[in-house]
Amino acid sequence: MFGWTLHGDGRSIGAGAVVAPDERLSWPRTMGIGMQHVVAMFGATLLVPTITGFPVTTTLLFSGIGTVLFLLITRNRVPSYLGSSFAFIAPLTASAGSGIGAQLGGVLVAGAALLLVGLAVKFAGARVIDAVMPPVVTGAVVVLIGLNLAPVATASYEAQPLVATITLVAIVLVTVVGPGMLGRLGILVGVVVGWVFAAVSGGLSEERVAALREADWIGLPTFHAPSFELGVIAVTLPVVIVLVAENVGHVKAVAAMTGRSLDDVAGDALLADGLATTLAGAGGGSGTTTYAENIGVMAATRVYSTAAYWVAAATAIVLAFSPKFGALVFTVPDGVLGGATLVLYGLIGILGVRIWMDAKVDFTDPVNLTVVAAALVAGIGDLTLAIGSVELGGIAWGSVGILVLYPVMRRLARLRRA
């Protein structure tokens, strides 16, 4: 399993060639590429706990451990880093009042559900996903998860508008005109630029800066135990749909880039991601997902070696044992988060639209049109209703609405035509 074949002379890649998952370059070059993967995942993986208030180093630790599990379970056939999923930001923010224990319970249950999906796909085949969650449903849930927290992003922006604007402009400029790898790190660069501007202009919290000074360089991550509240679980469970879409898309993208069929490990990939998220929820980290940022590194370098991901995972685990590092990330002010999330939440929503476009979903079909319309307004408007003592928000109602209404309305439409 760990016997990577040396690609060519280990120093160069021929024209039109790629370094396959079971190959590697020389170890110094492999370590360098592994560090690039760390840089690629860094901004997004750390931004999620920064926004949600989760322990940064704990999240980083479980992302590294999750990546190791993923590589083991997929038998080193699928190169991927498991970083923090943006999809969890909405339910974690919405359930912040319930405490981190209840939030972790939601993450754990979502991970367990994804693990079960992985088992089902492993034994029934990848086509079961399209049967249960067709693109019209998947896209709608992704859109409403992304846009449900738009008011949170704008509130953070309004708290420090100048800092937020500097951050936003930096993100857009670097993403649009940044060359090569720099362009793929737009959010990370924007957050750094915004932080520096806030530090120079007095926009950092003195309390958090003091905590940074006092933090130890080496120490254990902060662990928390989960608790379980039905309302928080109901808000968090729809995230599973996003995780499935991201995971399946990642496996398909890697298969296309490497020219190798990976259909037989699609279930393993979902199972591994589910196990990693479950473990994170059990210990205090945010849920994980396969990272598109790292696909960019692979596309740029033409190196798909899983050896580089072992390097990235090991590096993340080592960094997780530095409280000083976690305290530094936690100094990021509201304005920087506002500028970054204004883009991030929109990107999640656009991902749902992309799912519709790639699948050529027909919105002249009255079933697609009306069911999606109702679900989106419930989600984006944050429709909040109580069932007994359990209060559910827009993400839960929008997701449940389309998951239940779509198959029922589709069946009724077929009966009418018959």
C-alpha positions as CSV (number, residue, x, y, z in Angstrom):
1,M,0.0,0.0,0.0
2,F,2.9,2.4,0.7
3,G,5.1,1.1,-2.1
4,W,4.9,4.1,-4.4
5,T,6.7,3.6,-7.7
6,L,9.2,6.3,-8.6
7,H,8.0,8.3,-11.6
8,G,10.7,8.4,-14.2
9,D,13.9,9.8,-12.7
10,G,12.0,11.3,-9.8
11,R,12.9,14.8,-10.8
12,S,10.8,15.7,-13.8
13,I,7.5,15.0,-15.5
14,G,7.4,14.5,-19.3
15,A,5.2,16.5,-21.6
16,G,1.6,15.3,-21.3
17,A,2.4,12.9,-18.4
18,V,1.1,12.9,-14.8
19,V,2.4,11.4,-11.6
20,A,-0.3,8.8,-10.8
21,P,-1.6,8.2,-7.2
22,D,0.5,5.1,-6.8
23,E,3.7,6.9,-8.0
24,R,5.9,9.6,-6.5
25,L,8.7,12.0,-7.3
26,S,11.9,12.1,-5.2
27,W,11.1,12.5,-1.5
28,P,12.4,16.1,-1.3
29,R,10.1,17.1,-4.2
30,T,7.2,15.1,-2.8
31,M,7.6,16.9,0.5
32,G,7.6,20.2,-1.3
33,I,4.4,19.4,-3.1
34,G,2.9,18.2,0.2
35,M,3.6,21.5,1.7
36,Q,1.8,23.2,-1.2
37,H,-1.2,21.1,-0.3
38,V,-1.0,22.4,3.3
39,V,-0.9,26.0,2.0
40,A,-3.9,25.3,-0.3
41,M,-6.1,23.9,2.4
42,F,-5.0,26.2,5.1
43,G,-7.1,29.3,4.6
44,A,-10.4,27.5,4.1
45,T,-9.8,24.9,6.8
46,L,-9.0,27.4,9.4
47,L,-11.6,29.9,8.4
48,V,-14.4,27.6,9.3
49,P,-13.5,27.3,13.1
50,T,-12.6,31.0,13.1
51,I,-16.1,31.9,12.0
52,T,-17.9,29.3,14.1
53,G,-15.8,29.7,17.3
54,F,-14.6,26.1,17.3
55,P,-11.0,25.4,18.5
56,V,-8.7,26.0,15.6
57,T,-6.0,23.6,16.5
58,T,-8.5,20.8,17.3
59,T,-10.1,21.3,13.9
60,L,-6.7,21.2,12.2
61,L,-5.8,18.0,14.1
62,F,-9.0,16.2,13.0
63,S,-8.5,17.3,9.4
64,G,-5.0,15.7,9.4
65,I,-6.3,12.5,11.1
66,G,-9.3,12.5,8.7
67,T,-7.0,12.7,5.7
68,V,-5.0,9.8,7.0
69,L,-8.2,7.7,7.4
70,F,-9.3,8.7,3.9
71,L,-6.0,7.5,2.4
72,L,-6.1,4.3,4.3
73,I,-9.8,3.4,3.5
74,T,-9.5,4.3,-0.2
75,R,-6.2,2.2,-0.3
76,N,-4.2,5.2,-1.5
77,R,-6.2,5.3,-4.8
78,V,-7.9,8.7,-4.3
79,P,-5.6,11.7,-3.6
80,S,-7.5,14.1,-1.4
81,Y,-7.2,16.3,1.7
82,L,-10.1,16.4,4.1
83,G,-10.5,20.0,5.3
84,S,-13.2,21.9,7.1
85,S,-16.5,21.9,5.2
86,F,-18.0,25.4,4.6
87,A,-21.5,23.7,4.6
88,F,-21.3,23.3,8.4
89,I,-20.9,27.1,8.9
90,A,-24.6,27.8,8.5
91,P,-26.0,25.2,10.9
92,L,-23.1,25.8,13.4
93,T,-23.8,29.5,13.4
94,A,-27.6,29.0,13.6
95,S,-27.2,26.7,16.6
96,A,-24.5,28.7,18.4
97,G,-26.8,29.4,21.3
98,S,-27.1,25.7,22.1
99,G,-23.4,25.5,23.0
100,I,-20.4,23.6,21.4
101,G,-21.5,20.3,22.9
102,A,-24.8,20.3,21.0
103,Q,-23.1,21.6,17.9
104,L,-20.7,18.7,18.0
105,G,-23.5,16.3,18.4
106,G,-25.0,17.6,15.1
107,V,-21.6,17.2,13.4
108,L,-21.3,13.7,14.8
109,V,-24.7,12.6,13.6
110,A,-24.1,14.2,10.2
111,G,-20.9,12.2,9.9
112,A,-22.6,9.0,10.9
113,A,-25.3,9.6,8.3
114,L,-22.6,10.2,5.6
115,L,-20.9,7.0,6.7
116,L,-24.2,5.1,6.2
117,V,-24.5,6.7,2.7
118,G,-21.0,5.4,2.0
119,L,-21.9,1.9,3.0
120,A,-25.1,2.0,0.9
121,V,-23.1,3.2,-2.1
122,K,-20.4,0.6,-1.5
123,F,-22.9,-2.3,-1.6
124,A,-25.6,-0.9,-4.0
125,G,-23.4,1.1,-6.4
126,A,-22.9,4.8,-7.1
127,R,-26.1,5.1,-9.1
128,V,-28.1,4.9,-5.8
129,I,-27.1,8.5,-5.1
130,D,-28.7,9.9,-8.3
131,A,-31.8,7.9,-7.5
132,V,-32.3,9.3,-4.0
133,M,-30.9,12.8,-4.6
134,P,-31.2,13.9,-8.2
135,P,-29.3,17.1,-9.2
136,V,-32.4,19.3,-8.9
137,V,-32.7,18.3,-5.2
138,T,-28.9,18.4,-4.5
139,G,-28.5,21.8,-6.1
140,A,-31.4,23.4,-4.2
141,V,-30.1,22.2,-0.8
142,V,-26.6,23.5,-1.6
143,V,-28.0,26.9,-2.7
144,L,-30.2,27.4,0.4
145,I,-27.3,26.4,2.7
146,G,-25.0,28.9,1.1
147,L,-27.5,31.8,1.1
148,N,-29.2,31.1,4.4
149,L,-26.5,33.0,6.3
150,A,-26.3,36.0,4.0
151,P,-27.5,38.3,6.9
152,V,-24.7,37.0,9.1
153,A,-22.1,37.9,6.5
154,T,-23.6,41.4,6.0
155,A,-23.8,42.0,9.8
156,S,-20.1,41.2,10.1
157,Y,-19.3,43.4,7.2
158,E,-21.2,46.3,8.8
159,A,-19.3,45.9,12.1
160,Q,-16.0,47.0,10.4
161,P,-16.9,48.2,6.9
162,L,-13.5,49.6,5.9
163,V,-11.6,46.5,7.0
164,A,-14.2,44.3,5.3
165,T,-14.0,46.3,2.1
166,I,-10.2,46.0,2.0
167,T,-10.5,42.2,2.6
168,L,-13.1,41.8,-0.1
169,V,-11.2,43.8,-2.7
170,A,-8.0,41.8,-1.9
171,I,-9.9,38.5,-2.3
172,V,-11.5,39.6,-5.6
173,L,-8.3,41.0,-7.1
174,V,-6.1,38.1,-6.2
175,T,-8.7,35.5,-7.4
176,V,-9.2,37.3,-10.7
177,V,-5.7,38.5,-11.6
178,G,-3.4,36.5,-9.4
179,P,-1.1,34.2,-11.4
180,G,-1.1,30.4,-11.1
181,M,-1.2,29.1,-7.5
182,L,-1.6,32.6,-6.0
183,G,-5.0,33.0,-7.7
184,R,-6.2,29.8,-6.0
185,L,-5.3,31.3,-2.6
186,G,-7.4,34.4,-3.0
187,I,-9.3,33.9,0.3
188,L,-6.2,33.2,2.3
189,V,-4.4,36.2,0.9
190,G,-7.4,38.4,1.4
191,V,-7.8,37.4,5.0
192,V,-4.1,38.1,5.6
193,V,-4.3,41.5,3.9
194,G,-7.4,42.4,5.9
195,W,-5.8,41.2,9.2
196,V,-2.7,43.3,8.6
197,F,-4.8,46.4,7.7
198,A,-6.9,45.8,10.9
199,A,-3.7,45.5,13.0
200,V,-2.3,48.7,11.6
201,S,-5.5,50.7,12.0
202,G,-6.3,49.4,15.5
203,G,-9.1,47.0,14.4
204,L,-7.9,43.9,16.4
205,S,-9.4,42.9,19.7
206,E,-7.0,43.8,22.5
207,E,-8.3,40.9,24.5
208,R,-7.5,38.4,21.7
209,V,-4.1,39.9,21.1
210,A,-3.3,39.5,24.8
211,A,-4.4,35.9,24.6
212,L,-2.1,35.4,21.7
213,R,0.9,36.8,23.7
214,E,0.1,34.5,26.6
215,A,-0.5,31.3,24.5
216,D,2.1,28.6,24.7
217,W,4.1,27.5,21.6
218,I,3.5,23.8,22.3
219,G,0.5,22.2,23.9
220,L,-2.5,19.9,23.5
221,P,-5.5,20.9,21.4
222,T,-8.7,21.6,23.3
223,F,-11.2,18.7,23.2
224,H,-14.9,18.8,23.8
225,A,-17.5,16.1,24.2
226,P,-20.7,16.1,22.1
227,S,-24.2,16.2,23.4
228,F,-27.4,15.7,21.4
229,E,-30.3,18.0,20.9
230,L,-32.9,17.2,18.3
231,G,-33.3,20.7,17.0
232,V,-29.5,21.1,16.4
233,I,-29.3,17.7,14.7
234,A,-32.3,18.6,12.4
235,V,-30.5,21.8,11.4
236,T,-27.2,20.1,10.7
237,L,-28.3,16.9,8.9
238,P,-29.1,18.6,5.5
239,V,-25.3,19.3,5.3
240,V,-24.9,15.6,4.4
241,I,-26.4,16.3,0.9
242,V,-23.6,18.9,0.3
243,L,-20.9,16.5,1.6
244,V,-22.1,13.7,-0.8
245,A,-22.2,16.1,-3.7
246,E,-18.6,17.4,-2.9
247,N,-17.2,13.9,-2.3
248,V,-18.7,12.3,-5.5
249,G,-17.6,15.3,-7.5
250,H,-14.1,15.1,-6.2
251,V,-13.8,11.4,-7.0
252,K,-15.1,12.0,-10.5
253,A,-12.7,14.9,-11.1
254,V,-9.7,12.9,-10.0
255,A,-10.7,10.0,-12.2
256,A,-11.0,12.3,-15.2
257,M,-7.6,14.0,-14.5
258,T,-5.8,10.7,-14.0
259,G,-7.6,8.7,-16.6
260,R,-8.4,5.9,-14.1
261,S,-11.8,4.6,-13.2
262,L,-12.6,5.1,-9.5
263,D,-16.2,4.0,-9.4
264,D,-15.4,1.1,-7.3
265,V,-14.0,3.3,-4.5
266,A,-16.8,5.9,-4.5
267,G,-18.4,4.2,-1.6
268,D,-15.1,3.9,0.3
269,A,-14.5,7.7,-0.2
270,L,-17.9,8.6,1.2
271,L,-17.5,6.1,4.1
272,A,-14.0,7.6,4.9
273,D,-15.3,11.2,4.9
274,G,-18.2,10.1,7.1
275,L,-15.9,8.4,9.6
276,A,-13.6,11.5,9.6
277,T,-16.5,13.8,10.3
278,T,-17.9,11.5,13.0
279,L,-14.5,11.4,14.7
280,A,-14.2,15.2,14.5
281,G,-17.7,15.6,16.1
282,A,-16.7,13.2,18.9
283,G,-13.7,15.2,19.9
284,G,-14.3,18.9,19.1
285,G,-13.5,19.5,15.5
286,S,-15.6,20.8,12.6
287,G,-16.9,18.4,10.0
288,T,-14.7,17.5,7.0
289,T,-15.0,17.3,3.2
290,T,-12.8,16.6,0.2
291,Y,-11.1,19.8,-0.8
292,A,-11.4,21.3,-4.2
293,E,-8.5,23.7,-3.3
294,N,-6.2,20.7,-3.5
295,I,-7.5,19.6,-6.9
296,G,-6.1,23.0,-8.1
297,V,-2.6,22.0,-6.8
298,M,-2.8,18.7,-8.5
299,A,-3.9,20.3,-11.8
300,A,-1.1,22.9,-11.6
301,T,1.6,20.4,-10.7
302,R,0.3,17.3,-12.6
303,V,1.2,15.3,-9.4
304,Y,-1.6,13.1,-8.1
305,S,0.7,11.1,-5.8
306,T,-1.0,10.2,-2.5
307,A,2.4,10.4,-0.9
308,A,2.2,14.2,-1.0
309,Y,-1.1,14.0,0.9
310,W,0.6,11.9,3.6
311,V,3.1,14.7,4.0
312,A,0.2,17.3,4.2
313,A,-1.7,15.3,6.8
314,A,1.4,14.9,9.0
315,T,2.2,18.6,8.7
316,A,-1.4,19.5,9.8
317,I,-1.2,17.1,12.8
318,V,2.1,18.7,13.9
319,L,0.8,22.3,13.7
320,A,-2.3,21.3,15.7
321,F,-0.1,21.0,18.8
322,S,0.7,24.8,18.9
323,P,-1.8,26.8,20.9
324,K,0.1,30.0,19.8
325,F,-0.9,29.2,16.2
326,G,-4.6,28.7,17.2
327,A,-4.6,32.0,19.2
328,L,-3.2,33.8,16.2
329,V,-6.0,32.6,13.9
330,F,-8.6,33.6,16.5
331,T,-7.4,37.2,16.4
332,V,-9.1,37.6,12.9
333,P,-11.6,40.5,13.4
334,D,-15.3,40.7,12.4
335,G,-14.6,42.9,9.4
336,V,-12.2,40.4,7.9
337,L,-14.7,37.6,8.4
338,G,-17.4,39.8,6.9
339,G,-15.4,40.5,3.7
340,A,-14.5,36.8,3.4
341,T,-17.9,35.3,4.1
342,L,-19.6,37.7,1.7
343,V,-17.7,35.8,-1.0
344,L,-17.8,32.4,0.7
345,Y,-21.5,32.1,1.3
346,G,-22.2,33.2,-2.2
347,L,-19.7,30.7,-3.6
348,I,-21.6,27.9,-1.8
349,G,-24.8,29.1,-3.4
350,I,-23.3,29.3,-6.8
351,L,-22.0,25.7,-6.4
352,G,-25.7,24.7,-6.2
353,V,-26.4,26.6,-9.4
354,R,-23.5,24.9,-11.1
355,I,-24.9,21.5,-10.1
356,W,-28.1,22.5,-11.9
357,M,-26.2,23.7,-15.0
358,D,-24.0,20.7,-15.2
359,A,-27.0,18.4,-15.0
360,K,-29.1,20.6,-17.4
361,V,-32.0,20.7,-14.9
362,D,-35.1,21.8,-16.8
363,F,-36.8,24.7,-14.9
364,T,-39.7,24.8,-17.4
365,D,-40.8,21.6,-15.7
366,P,-43.5,22.7,-13.2
367,V,-42.3,20.2,-10.6
368,N,-38.7,21.4,-10.6
369,L,-39.8,25.0,-10.7
370,T,-42.4,25.1,-7.9
371,V,-40.8,22.7,-5.5
372,V,-37.3,24.4,-5.7
373,A,-38.9,27.9,-5.5
374,A,-40.7,27.0,-2.2
375,A,-37.6,25.3,-0.7
376,L,-35.3,28.2,-1.6
377,V,-37.5,30.9,-0.1
378,A,-38.0,28.8,3.1
379,G,-34.2,28.5,3.4
380,I,-33.1,31.9,2.4
381,G,-35.8,33.6,4.3
382,D,-34.9,31.4,7.3
383,L,-38.5,30.2,7.9
384,T,-38.5,29.2,11.6
385,L,-41.3,27.1,13.0
386,A,-41.6,25.0,16.1
387,I,-42.7,21.4,16.5
388,G,-43.5,21.0,20.1
389,S,-40.4,22.2,22.0
390,V,-38.2,21.8,19.0
391,E,-37.6,24.9,16.9
392,L,-36.3,24.4,13.3
393,G,-34.9,27.0,11.0
394,G,-34.8,27.6,7.3
395,I,-32.1,25.2,6.3
396,A,-34.0,22.3,7.9
397,W,-37.4,23.3,6.5
398,G,-36.1,24.0,3.0
399,S,-34.2,20.7,2.9
400,V,-36.9,18.6,4.3
401,G,-39.5,20.3,2.0
402,I,-37.7,19.5,-1.2
403,L,-36.6,16.0,-0.1
404,V,-40.2,15.1,0.7
405,L,-42.1,17.2,-1.9
406,Y,-40.0,16.5,-4.9
407,P,-40.5,12.7,-5.1
408,V,-44.2,13.1,-4.2
409,M,-44.9,15.8,-6.8
410,R,-42.8,13.9,-9.4
411,R,-45.0,10.8,-8.8
412,L,-48.2,12.7,-9.0
413,A,-47.1,14.3,-12.3
414,R,-46.4,10.9,-13.8
415,L,-49.8,9.6,-12.7
416,R,-51.5,12.6,-14.3
417,R,-49.7,11.9,-17.6
418,A,-50.6,8.3,-17.4
